[in-house]
Amino acid sequence: MIPTALTKIRWLRMIEVKNCIKNHNCKCAEHLRRIILKIPINDKDESLIELQIQAKERIYNKCFDRNKL
């Protein structure tokens, strides 16, 4: 598999997701990482994945803000 620009961007987005400070096994961060790394099959699938990423980012941001020190 030859990496494309999109897969490189998604990989960089994935490694920027941090676990909560209080919770080292943050489920919200793990779910967001898995969705970011999904490989779209077509344009419809790509737009669906982006919607899922936006929804999970909101949940992740709430979790991350709540669990800060």
Long-range contacts (C-beta under 8 A, 24 or more apart in sequence): 7-39, 10-36, 10-37, 11-37, 17-60, 18-64, 20-63, 20-64, 20-67, 20-68, 21-67, 21-68, 21-69, 22-67, 22-69, 23-67, 26-63, 26-64, 26-67, 28-56, 28-59, 28-60, 28-63, 28-64, 29-60, 29-63, 29-64, 31-56, 31-59, 31-60, 32-56, 32-57, 32-59, 32-60
